[in-house]
Amino acid sequence: MTHRHRHDLVRSFVLTGGRAQPTGTADELDMLTMVTAVSGASRAGLQPEHLRVIDLCRGGSLSVVEVAGHLGQPLTITRILLGDLIDAGLLEVKSGLKHSGTRSADGTPADPDRLRTLERMLHGLQAL
């Protein structure tokens, strides 16, 4: 194990307060869940990473995977951080609007925000 790799592990451990797996609210977040910042919420006493997430989500809703990309953190760590902020009332999960014409594989109406996110992800992957 390199020194850099150990540093990353310790940093992640500190960011999540020693938690290795999402629990509670964080456990319910999938990578396409959209989150947005709650306006006017107190930011006192937050870690720099929490503050960065709030700043990222102020401009509108972002998916969990987008937040992870901006932070440069794995999805598991990002989900834990987001869960903390949701539980503290600083972020909210954006309830998607259902579109009656498009259906998911299980037959339920598809979420247009998720479809747009998937399309953006596909275009980004194709550009690589």
C-alpha positions as CSV (number, residue, x, y, z in Angstrom):
1,M,0.0,0.0,0.0
2,T,1.5,3.4,-1.0
3,H,1.6,6.4,1.3
4,R,-0.9,8.2,-0.9
5,H,-3.4,5.4,-0.7
6,R,-3.2,5.2,3.1
7,H,-3.7,9.0,3.3
8,D,-6.9,8.7,1.2
9,L,-8.3,6.0,3.4
10,V,-7.6,8.0,6.6
11,R,-9.2,11.1,5.0
12,S,-12.3,9.2,4.1
13,F,-12.5,7.7,7.6
14,V,-12.4,11.2,9.1
15,L,-14.9,12.6,6.6
16,T,-17.5,10.0,7.6
17,G,-16.8,9.9,11.3
18,G,-15.5,6.3,10.9
19,R,-18.6,5.0,9.1
20,A,-17.8,2.7,6.2
21,Q,-21.3,2.1,5.0
22,P,-24.3,4.4,4.5
23,T,-27.1,4.0,7.0
24,G,-30.6,5.6,7.5
25,T,-31.3,8.3,5.0
26,A,-28.0,7.7,3.2
27,D,-28.8,4.1,2.6
28,E,-31.8,5.1,0.6
29,L,-29.9,7.3,-1.8
30,D,-29.0,5.7,-5.1
31,M,-26.5,7.3,-7.5
32,L,-29.3,9.1,-9.5
33,T,-31.1,10.6,-6.5
34,M,-31.4,14.3,-7.0
35,V,-30.6,16.6,-4.0
36,T,-30.8,20.3,-3.6
37,A,-29.7,22.8,-0.9
38,V,-32.3,24.2,1.6
39,S,-32.1,27.9,1.5
40,G,-31.5,29.9,4.7
41,A,-30.3,26.9,6.7
42,S,-27.4,27.5,9.2
43,R,-24.0,26.3,8.1
44,A,-22.3,26.8,11.5
45,G,-19.9,24.0,12.5
46,L,-19.9,22.1,9.3
47,Q,-16.9,20.4,7.8
48,P,-15.4,22.0,4.6
49,E,-16.7,19.0,2.5
50,H,-20.2,19.5,3.8
51,L,-20.0,23.2,3.0
52,R,-18.8,22.4,-0.5
53,V,-21.7,20.0,-1.1
54,I,-24.2,22.7,0.0
55,D,-22.5,25.2,-2.3
56,L,-22.7,22.7,-5.2
57,C,-26.3,22.1,-4.6
58,R,-27.3,25.8,-4.3
59,G,-27.4,26.3,-8.0
60,G,-30.1,23.6,-8.5
61,S,-30.5,19.9,-8.1
62,L,-27.6,17.5,-8.6
63,S,-27.5,13.7,-8.6
64,V,-25.5,11.8,-6.0
65,V,-23.1,10.7,-8.7
66,E,-22.6,14.3,-9.9
67,V,-21.8,15.4,-6.3
68,A,-19.4,12.5,-6.0
69,G,-17.6,13.6,-9.2
70,H,-17.3,17.2,-8.0
71,L,-16.0,16.1,-4.6
72,G,-13.6,13.5,-6.1
73,Q,-15.0,11.0,-3.5
74,P,-16.3,7.5,-3.9
75,L,-20.1,7.1,-4.0
76,T,-20.2,5.4,-0.6
77,I,-18.4,8.4,1.1
78,T,-20.6,10.9,-0.8
79,R,-23.8,9.1,0.2
80,I,-22.8,9.2,3.8
81,L,-22.0,13.0,3.6
82,L,-25.3,13.6,1.8
83,G,-27.2,11.6,4.3
84,D,-25.7,13.7,7.1
85,L,-26.8,16.9,5.4
86,I,-30.3,15.6,4.7
87,D,-30.7,14.5,8.3
88,A,-29.6,17.9,9.5
89,G,-32.2,19.6,7.2
90,L,-29.5,21.3,5.0
91,L,-30.3,19.3,1.9
92,E,-33.5,17.9,0.6
93,V,-34.2,15.1,-1.8
94,K,-35.9,16.4,-4.9
95,S,-39.1,14.5,-5.5
96,G,-39.2,13.8,-9.2
97,L,-42.0,14.7,-11.5
98,K,-43.5,11.7,-13.2
99,H,-44.0,11.8,-16.9
100,S,-46.9,9.7,-18.0
101,G,-45.5,8.7,-21.4
102,T,-42.2,7.2,-20.5
103,R,-42.0,4.1,-18.4
104,S,-39.3,2.3,-16.5
105,A,-38.4,-1.3,-17.0
106,D,-40.8,-2.3,-14.2
107,G,-43.7,-0.4,-15.8
108,T,-43.8,2.6,-13.5
109,P,-43.7,6.1,-14.9
110,A,-40.1,7.3,-15.5
111,D,-38.6,10.4,-13.8
112,P,-37.6,12.9,-16.5
113,D,-34.8,14.3,-14.3
114,R,-33.3,10.8,-14.0
115,L,-33.6,10.3,-17.8
116,R,-31.8,13.6,-18.4
117,T,-29.1,12.6,-15.9
118,L,-28.7,9.3,-17.6
119,E,-28.5,10.9,-21.0
120,R,-25.8,13.4,-19.8
121,M,-23.9,10.5,-18.3
122,L,-24.1,8.5,-21.5
123,H,-22.9,11.4,-23.6
124,G,-20.0,12.0,-21.1
125,L,-19.0,8.3,-21.4
126,Q,-19.2,8.4,-25.2
127,A,-17.0,11.5,-25.2
128,L,-14.2,9.6,-23.4
